[in-house]
Amino acid sequence: MIISEALNYGTKALSASGLSQSNLEAKLLIKNQLDFNDEDFIKSLNHYISLKDFESYKIKILRRMNHEPIAYIIGQKDFWKNTFNVSKDTLIPRPDSETLIESVLKYLPHDKNFNFLDLGTGSGCLIISILEEFKNSKGTGIDISKNAVSIANKNKKNINNDLSLLFVVHDFFNFDTKGFDVIICNPPYVPKNELNVIIEEVINFEPHLALFPKKGTKDCYEKIISNIKLTNNKSCYVFFEIDYRDYVMISNILKDNNFSVLAIENDLTKRPRCIVAKMN
């Protein structure tokens, strides 16, 4: 079988499963299987695909037919300026989260060095992307998942192993934030009562620990913010990713804990996505 025929097979199979971008996704999966870039792929359309590669490609197509996210099938996702490894132990990085990075670049002076802390680092995409912009700064990323921290370390090694960055397995509710100048956090904030409206790809495959706060969104932010207030002795900046419906509630929690809310930044859909605050 030649590669163009294999692509056609994958496209038809994905289309039959109701996937709207069947041709694009089939192409992504076959390119991943053959380790081809766009140029290699176009040049090789009339070349034969080995039986071993075709069988592996079929398995990837079947996984996608089951609505498993492409990022988990190929094990990576583009975010900001790099490609990050991901697994089912980490959330898939999303463009909305780049709002947090844009906010950090907007509100922090670029001629200063900072000690960053990333609470709930997952794949490490946020802290690595920020330290790539603030190359003389240093940082720590923590996550309660040992497997997530392993993925974050892999990303650091692959993207820039020279970064002054340490990943630690720890619960972000009681991590000692003393000495950190800037704290970033994308905590679990999806209400559990929305389980029935979340798309299948998210609910069936992404880690619920990183999506749903155990005792509700308000409780989650209250614990994180009160811990920062208790353990941090600097006028530190905090950048939180939020659900657009929660910006008033979270702003009030910050104000009640002696933080000044500097800004609420919108995402690509013009909805509140990041709160910027500073400890008084």
C-alpha positions in Angstrom: 0.0 0.0 0.0 1.3 3.4 -0.8 1.2 6.3 1.7 -1.6 8.2 -0.1 -3.8 5.1 0.1 -3.1 4.7 3.8 -4.0 8.4 4.3 -7.3 7.8 2.4 -8.0 4.8 4.6 -7.5 6.8 7.8 -9.6 9.7 6.5 -12.5 7.5 5.7 -12.3 5.7 9.1 -12.2 8.9 11.1 -15.0 10.5 9.0 -17.2 7.4 9.6 -16.7 8.0 13.4 -18.1 11.5 13.0 -14.9 13.4 13.3 -15.1 16.7 11.4 -11.4 17.1 10.6 -10.8 13.6 9.4 -8.4 14.3 6.6 -6.3 16.7 8.7 -6.1 14.3 11.7 -5.4 11.3 9.5 -2.5 13.3 8.0 -1.2 14.3 11.5 -1.2 10.6 12.6 0.5 9.2 9.5 3.2 12.0 9.6 3.7 11.2 13.3 4.0 7.4 12.6 6.5 8.0 9.7 8.3 10.9 11.5 7.8 13.1 8.5 7.6 16.8 8.3 5.2 18.5 5.7 7.9 18.4 2.9 8.8 14.8 3.5 5.2 13.8 3.5 4.3 15.5 0.2 7.4 14.0 -1.5 6.5 10.5 -0.2 2.8 10.2 -1.0 3.5 7.7 -3.8 6.0 5.7 -1.8 5.1 2.5 -0.1 4.4 2.3 3.6 5.8 -0.7 5.5 3.4 -3.2 6.9 4.8 -2.5 10.4 4.2 1.2 10.1 0.7 0.7 8.6 -0.4 -1.6 11.4 0.9 1.0 14.0 -0.9 3.7 12.1 -4.1 1.7 12.1 -3.9 1.5 15.9 -3.6 5.3 16.1 -6.6 5.7 13.9 -8.6 3.3 16.1 -7.6 5.3 19.2 -8.7 8.5 17.5 -12.0 6.8 16.4 -12.5 6.3 20.1 -12.2 10.1 20.5 -8.9 9.9 22.3 -7.2 13.4 21.8 -4.6 13.6 19.1 -2.1 15.0 21.6 -2.2 11.9 23.7 -1.9 9.6 20.7 1.2 11.3 19.3 2.4 12.2 22.8 3.0 15.9 22.2 1.3 19.3 21.8 2.5 22.7 20.5 2.3 25.5 23.0 3.7 29.1 22.9 7.0 28.7 21.1 7.7 25.0 21.7 6.4 21.4 21.4 5.7 19.7 24.7 5.5 16.1 25.6 2.2 15.2 27.2 0.6 12.1 28.7 -2.7 11.2 30.3 -1.1 12.4 33.6 -1.0 15.9 32.3 -3.6 18.3 30.9 -3.2 19.1 27.2 -1.8 22.7 26.9 -4.4 25.0 25.4 -4.1 28.4 23.6 -6.2 30.0 26.4 -3.4 29.3 28.8 -1.1 31.4 26.8 -3.1 34.4 28.2 -1.2 33.8 31.5 2.2 34.0 29.7 1.2 37.1 27.9 0.1 38.6 31.2 3.4 37.8 32.8 5.2 39.5 29.9 2.9 42.5 30.1 3.2 43.2 33.8 6.7 42.2 34.8 9.7 44.3 33.8 11.9 42.5 31.4 15.2 43.9 32.8 14.8 42.2 36.1 15.3 38.6 37.3 12.7 36.8 39.2 12.2 33.6 41.2 9.1 32.0 39.7 6.9 29.3 41.3 4.4 27.3 39.2 1.7 25.6 41.4 0.3 22.6 39.6 2.8 22.5 36.8 1.6 19.5 34.8 3.7 19.2 31.7 5.7 22.3 32.8 4.5 24.2 29.7 3.8 27.4 31.6 7.0 27.7 33.7 9.3 26.5 30.8 7.7 29.0 28.4 8.1 31.8 30.9 11.7 31.0 31.8 12.5 30.9 28.0 11.4 34.6 28.0 13.1 35.5 31.3 16.3 33.5 30.6 18.3 34.9 33.6 15.5 34.1 36.1 14.9 30.8 37.9 11.9 28.8 38.8 10.3 25.8 40.6 7.3 23.8 39.3 5.4 21.6 41.7 2.7 18.9 41.0 1.1 16.3 43.2 1.5 13.8 40.4 4.8 12.0 40.2 4.1 11.0 36.6 3.4 14.6 35.6 6.6 15.8 37.2 8.4 13.1 35.2 6.9 14.6 32.0 7.8 18.1 33.0 11.5 17.1 33.6 11.5 15.4 30.1 10.2 18.7 28.6 12.9 20.7 30.3 15.6 18.4 29.1 14.2 18.4 25.5 13.5 22.2 25.2 16.2 23.8 27.3 18.1 21.8 29.9 20.1 24.9 30.8 17.1 26.6 32.5 17.5 27.2 36.2 14.4 25.2 36.9 13.5 22.5 39.4 10.4 20.3 39.4 9.1 18.9 42.7 6.4 16.4 43.7 4.2 18.3 46.3 0.7 19.4 47.1 0.2 23.0 46.1 -2.1 23.7 49.0 0.7 23.7 51.6 3.9 24.3 49.6 6.2 26.9 51.2 6.1 29.9 48.9 8.7 31.9 50.9 11.2 33.7 48.7 9.3 33.5 45.4 8.8 36.8 43.6 6.1 35.5 41.1 3.6 32.8 41.5 1.7 31.3 38.6 -1.1 28.8 38.9 -3.6 27.0 36.6 -5.5 25.1 39.3 -8.4 22.7 38.8 -11.5 25.0 38.4 -14.1 23.1 36.4 -17.3 22.6 38.4 -18.2 18.9 38.9 -21.9 19.7 38.0 -20.7 20.3 34.5 -19.6 16.7 34.0 -22.5 16.1 31.6 -21.7 19.0 29.3 -17.9 18.5 28.9 -16.8 17.0 25.6 -16.0 13.3 25.5 -12.4 13.9 24.7 -11.8 15.8 27.9 -14.0 13.8 30.4 -12.8 10.4 29.3 -9.1 11.1 28.8 -7.7 14.1 30.7 -6.8 13.8 34.4 -9.7 14.6 36.6 -7.3 15.6 39.4 -6.2 18.6 37.3 -9.7 19.5 36.1 -12.1 19.2 39.1 -11.4 20.8 42.5 -12.4 18.3 45.3 -14.4 20.7 47.3 -15.3 23.3 44.7 -13.6 26.1 42.9 -14.0 28.7 45.7 -12.5 26.4 48.3 -9.5 25.6 45.9 -8.6 29.2 45.3 -9.1 30.1 49.0 -6.7 27.5 50.1 -4.0 28.4 47.6 -4.3 32.1 48.2 -4.4 31.8 52.0 -1.3 29.6 51.9 0.6 32.2 49.8 -0.4 34.9 52.3 0.8 32.7 55.2 4.1 31.5 53.7 5.3 34.4 51.4 7.0 37.4 53.0 7.5 39.4 49.8 5.3 41.7 47.8 5.0 38.9 45.2 3.0 38.9 42.0 0.4 36.2 41.4 -1.1 35.2 38.0 -4.1 32.8 38.1 -5.8 31.1 35.2 -9.5 31.2 35.8 -12.9 30.3 34.5 -14.4 33.5 33.1 -17.4 33.2 35.4 -15.3 33.3 38.5 -13.3 36.5 38.1 -15.4 38.5 40.7 -15.3 35.7 43.3 -11.5 35.2 42.9 -10.9 38.9 42.9 -12.7 39.1 46.2 -10.7 36.2 47.7 -7.5 38.0 46.8 -8.6 41.3 48.2 -9.7 39.6 51.5 -6.2 38.2 51.7 -4.3 41.5 51.4 -3.7 41.3 47.6 -4.3 44.2 45.2 -5.9 43.1 41.9 -3.9 44.8 39.1 -5.8 43.4 36.1 -8.1 40.9 34.6 -6.9 39.8 31.2 -9.1 38.3 28.5 -8.4 35.2 26.4 -8.8 34.8 22.6 -12.6 34.7 23.0 -12.5 38.1 24.9 -13.5 36.4 28.2 -11.7 36.8 31.5 -8.9 34.2 31.7 -6.2 35.5 33.9 -6.2 37.5 37.1 -3.0 39.5 37.9 -2.5 40.5 41.5 0.2 41.7 43.9 0.6 41.0 47.6 0.4 44.2 49.7 
